[in-house]
Amino acid sequence: MNLNHATALTLRIFVVIGIAMMVAGLAMSLMDMGDAVLYAGILVLIVSPFAGVIVTFIALVQEKDWYWVTIAAILLAITAVGLGIAML
């Protein structure tokens, strides 16, 4: 599996799961019991680009493309620091 295919597949899977969870949560919230599922679907959609970068990072390490591994690692570090700051 090449880099682009792996990244695209990861993003598609996360988007489909996130949207399915949001639809289920919306249907359940009409019965006053699905807010948690709705919010979990939104969280899955927010996390999907981060998962795409992780898959890209792993694929680049396997290809030994060290320049782009460094770029992906910097992007992961910036995202992790931003997430840490946001949780304060």
Backbone hydrogen bonds in HBPLUS format (Angstrom, degrees):
<---DONOR---> <-ACCEPTOR-->    atom                        ^
c    i                          cat <-CA-CA->   ^        H-A-AA   ^      H-
h    n   atom  resd res      DA  || num        DHA   H-A  angle D-A-AA Bond
n    s   type  num  typ     dist DA aas  dist angle  dist       angle   num
A0006-ALA N   A0002-ASN O   2.98 MM   4  6.14 163.7  2.01 156.7 161.6     1
A0007-THR N   A0003-LEU O   3.03 MM   4  6.20 166.2  2.05 154.7 158.3     2
A0008-ALA N   A0004-ASN O   2.93 MM   4  5.99 165.5  1.95 148.2 152.9     3
A0009-LEU N   A0005-HIS O   2.88 MM   4  5.94 159.1  1.92 147.5 153.5     4
A0010-THR N   A0006-ALA O   3.04 MM   4  6.19 158.9  2.09 144.5 150.1     5
A0011-LEU N   A0007-THR O   3.02 MM   4  6.28 166.1  2.04 153.3 156.7     6
A0012-ARG N   A0008-ALA O   2.91 MM   4  6.10 159.7  1.95 149.5 155.4     7
A0013-ILE N   A0009-LEU O   2.94 MM   4  6.12 165.2  1.96 152.2 155.9     8
A0014-PHE N   A0010-THR O   3.03 MM   4  6.26 169.0  2.04 154.7 157.4     9
A0015-VAL N   A0011-LEU O   2.94 MM   4  6.09 159.2  1.99 149.3 155.3    10
A0016-VAL N   A0012-ARG O   2.91 MM   4  6.08 166.3  1.93 155.5 159.0    11
A0017-ILE N   A0013-ILE O   2.96 MM   4  6.13 167.5  1.97 154.1 157.8    12
A0018-GLY N   A0014-PHE O   2.84 MM   4  5.91 163.0  1.87 147.1 152.7    13
A0019-ILE N   A0015-VAL O   2.88 MM   4  6.00 165.7  1.90 151.5 155.3    14
A0020-ALA N   A0016-VAL O   2.93 MM   4  6.03 160.2  1.97 146.7 152.9    15
A0021-MET N   A0017-ILE O   2.91 MM   4  6.11 158.0  1.96 150.4 156.4    16
A0022-MET N   A0018-GLY O   2.94 MM   4  6.18 152.5  2.01 144.4 152.5    17
A0023-VAL N   A0019-ILE O   2.87 MM   4  6.11 160.8  1.91 153.8 158.4    18
A0024-ALA N   A0020-ALA O   2.94 MM   4  6.12 164.2  1.97 148.3 153.0    19
A0025-GLY N   A0021-MET O   2.77 MM   4  5.89 157.4  1.82 145.1 152.4    20
A0026-LEU N   A0022-MET O   2.78 MM   4  5.92 151.5  1.86 145.2 153.1    21
A0027-ALA N   A0023-VAL O   2.92 MM   4  6.15 161.7  1.96 149.2 154.0    22
A0028-MET N   A0024-ALA O   2.87 MM   4  6.08 156.0  1.93 146.7 154.0    23
A0029-SER N   A0025-GLY O   2.75 MM   4  5.85 143.0  1.88 140.0 150.8    24
A0030-LEU N   A0026-LEU O   3.20 MM   4  6.44 133.1  2.43 140.1 150.1    25
A0031-MET N   A0028-MET O   2.93 MM   3  5.27 146.4  2.04 104.1 114.7    26
A0033-MET N   A0028-MET O   3.11 MM   5  5.48 153.2  2.19 127.1 132.3    27
A0032-ASP N   A0029-SER O   2.97 MM   3  4.53 159.6  2.01 101.0 102.9    28
A0038-LEU N   A0034-GLY O   3.10 MM   4  6.32 159.8  2.14 153.7 159.6    29
A0039-TYR N   A0035-ASP O   2.95 MM   4  6.20 162.3  1.98 153.9 157.9    30
A0040-ALA N   A0036-ALA O   2.90 MM   4  6.06 148.4  2.00 142.0 151.3    31
A0041-GLY N   A0037-VAL O   2.98 MM   4  6.22 150.4  2.07 146.0 153.1    32
A0042-ILE N   A0038-LEU O   3.15 MM   4  6.50 151.1  2.23 143.9 151.4    33
A0043-LEU N   A0039-TYR O   2.95 MM   4  6.21 154.8  2.02 145.0 152.0    34
A0044-VAL N   A0040-ALA O   2.93 MM   4  6.22 151.8  2.01 146.8 154.0    35
A0045-LEU N   A0041-GLY O   3.12 MM   4  6.40 154.4  2.19 144.0 150.3    36
A0046-ILE N   A0042-ILE O   2.98 MM   4  6.28 146.8  2.09 145.8 155.6    37
A0047-VAL N   A0043-LEU O   2.94 MM   4  6.14 151.8  2.02 149.8 157.0    38
A0048-SER N   A0044-VAL O   3.09 MM   4  6.12 129.9  2.35 141.1 152.8    39
A0050-PHE N   A0047-VAL O   3.03 MM   3  5.35 118.6  2.42 109.0 124.2    40
A0051-ALA N   A0047-VAL O   3.04 MM   4  6.37 155.1  2.10 156.1 164.1    41
A0052-GLY N   A0048-SER O   2.99 MM   4  6.24 151.3  2.07 147.9 155.9    42
A0053-VAL N   A0049-PRO O   3.01 MM   4  6.33 149.4  2.11 145.7 153.0    43
A0054-ILE N   A0050-PHE O   3.04 MM   4  6.36 152.1  2.12 146.0 153.8    44
A0055-VAL N   A0051-ALA O   2.98 MM   4  6.25 162.4  2.01 152.6 156.4    45
A0056-THR N   A0052-GLY O   2.95 MM   4  6.11 156.7  2.00 143.6 150.6    46
A0057-PHE N   A0053-VAL O   2.81 MM   4  5.98 157.1  1.86 147.1 153.4    47
A0058-ILE N   A0054-ILE O   2.99 MM   4  6.28 161.7  2.02 151.0 154.9    48
A0059-ALA N   A0055-VAL O   2.96 MM   4  6.18 162.3  1.99 150.3 155.3    49
A0060-LEU N   A0056-THR O   2.87 MM   4  6.06 154.5  1.93 151.0 158.2    50
A0061-VAL N   A0057-PHE O   2.97 MM   4  6.23 151.5  2.05 148.2 155.9    51
A0062-GLN N   A0058-ILE O   3.05 MM   4  6.33 157.6  2.10 148.1 154.0    52
A0063-GLU N   A0059-ALA O   3.00 MM   4  6.26 143.3  2.13 140.4 150.6    53
A0064-LYS N   A0060-LEU O   2.91 MM   4  5.97 112.6  2.38 133.8 150.6    54
A0065-ASP N   A0060-LEU O   3.15 MM   5  5.49 164.5  2.17 152.4 154.9    55
A0064-LYS N   A0061-VAL O   3.06 MM   3  4.84 145.8  2.18  95.5 106.1    56
A0069-VAL N   A0065-ASP O   2.97 MM   4  6.17 143.8  2.11 147.8 158.6    57
A0070-THR N   A0066-TRP O   3.03 MM   4  6.11 155.3  2.09 141.8 146.6    58
A0071-ILE N   A0067-TYR O   3.15 MM   4  6.55 153.8  2.22 142.0 149.2    59
A0072-ALA N   A0068-TRP O   2.89 MM   4  6.04 163.9  1.92 145.3 149.6    60
A0073-ALA N   A0069-VAL O   2.83 MM   4  6.01 153.3  1.90 147.1 155.1    61
A0074-ILE N   A0070-THR O   2.93 MM   4  6.14 155.1  1.99 148.5 154.8    62
A0075-LEU N   A0071-ILE O   2.97 MM   4  6.25 158.1  2.02 148.5 154.6    63
A0076-LEU N   A0072-ALA O   2.89 MM   4  6.14 156.0  1.94 147.6 154.1    64
A0077-ALA N   A0073-ALA O   2.88 MM   4  6.09 155.6  1.94 146.1 153.0    65
A0078-ILE N   A0074-ILE O   2.89 MM   4  6.12 161.5  1.92 153.2 157.7    66
A0079-THR N   A0075-LEU O   2.99 MM   4  6.14 160.2  2.03 146.4 152.1    67
A0080-ALA N   A0076-LEU O   2.85 MM   4  6.03 156.1  1.91 146.8 153.8    68
A0081-VAL N   A0077-ALA O   2.91 MM   4  6.10 160.0  1.95 150.8 155.8    69
A0082-GLY N   A0078-ILE O   2.94 MM   4  6.11 160.4  1.98 146.7 152.6    70
A0083-LEU N   A0079-THR O   2.88 MM   4  6.09 152.6  1.95 146.0 153.7    71
A0084-GLY N   A0080-ALA O   2.87 MM   4  6.10 155.6  1.93 145.5 152.5    72
A0085-ILE N   A0081-VAL O   2.89 MM   4  6.14 159.3  1.94 152.7 157.8    73
A0086-ALA N   A0082-GLY O   2.92 MM   4  6.07 155.8  1.98 143.1 150.3    74
A0087-MET N   A0083-LEU O   3.08 MM   4  6.27 136.1  2.28 141.6 152.1    75
A0088-LEU N   A0085-ILE O   3.14 MM   3  5.43 158.4  2.19 107.2 114.0    76
